[in-house]
Amino acid sequence: MNVFVLLAGCAVGVIATLVAVTVLASRRASQPLGGDDTSDLSSEQSLAASQARGDRLQAALDAMPYGVMVADQSGQVLLSNKAANSAGSDAHNEVLVQAAVQYNLRSALRGEARTQTVELYGPPKRVVVVEAHPLDPDGAMVTVEDVTERSRLDAVRTDFVANISHELKTPIGALAVLAETLIDETDPAVISRLADRTVNEAHRVAKIIDDLLELSRIELSGDLIVSSCDVGLLVVEAAARNSFAARQNKVAVDAGDIPVGLSINADHAQITSALGNLVDNAVKYSDANGVVNVTAYPDQQGVTFVVSDNGIGIPSHDLDRIFERFYRVDRARSRGTGGTGLGLSIVRHVANNHGGSITVESHEGEGSTFRLYIPERLVPQT
Ligand code: ADP
């Protein structure tokens, strides 16, 4: 069973119990006081206690993220909480939500539970689920839940799966074609060329899978493994990790002078991965004889890492999108350099996981500068 359905089911159960107790409490509170031999004082005390219980339960209902509404058999609303009264967020949406509430309420009053999803075309676009249940012995309750964020995540997941299939389809298709061609080929020169391309495509598949695993590890990892990291070492490591590719591209990678003893509390593996991706890009998108600088300096309560190059640069209209998964400015060039479109998504996640930020400044034909800010306020785990 879907975990959301389970949670929603539990929440509806809790709400139903609260509602039943609240209705009972308010009924008790409104009962006439006469016909009892006990003193006026104790009647007043029990009335006050009952009133306090009713107030507490109303406060509990108001604190719920769901809208809750209870109606008697005639459809008259006996009880509702704050969220139920502001479910639509504006007048137009309010009309749509209230229409769905009334429609589903009528059906619950006839004894039939109903659920309806209402899409509100904003902006911003919102999705609301209205659920109505008959109550025992009579009446009905309606819950109104804003599921905008959940449906957005569902859409992102679906897109992600579609993107992965699409990204893997191309190199796997190429591998099949190359292998089929190789079967009948007899010319050694052609065989050697096809074999080279086969190896390249196989590496490409492996790189996409590696980056996806890295991204999902960083995205899904719960707590960071925080330790005190020497900033100078992180910078030198990032530069060294890319030295082979840099030599091949004839690009120089310079590690800046970092103040001795500068350190941050951070997840070492994640920062290494983020810096590695930034330097890898700076090298990939530089022309021969380009220079890449990697440095860091104390900033506010943390450290800012800077990776700059004098390479091809990024068009201004692409700057907002380069941190999205699989987004590439120039697909052909990115493919040629072995890019997967996942590197900057990894960097963005590392920044978010640490409560930091990643920014970019770039001019086409002049180069790019990426700044990764990591705040130092994290406390090392013992
Ligand atoms: P890729 O694996 O394609 O490099 P990234 O997510 O790392 O994917 O980067 C996304 C896109 O941003 C790249 O395809 C490239 O077009 C652009 N880009 C990233 N870094 C640089 C850079 N230093 N110089 C120029 N373009 C860059």
Residues whose N, C-alpha, C, O or C-beta is under 5 A from the ligand:
A	BS01	ADP	N281 A282 Y285 G313 I314 I322 Y327 R328 V329 D330 S334 G339 T340 G341 L342 G343 L344 S345 S368
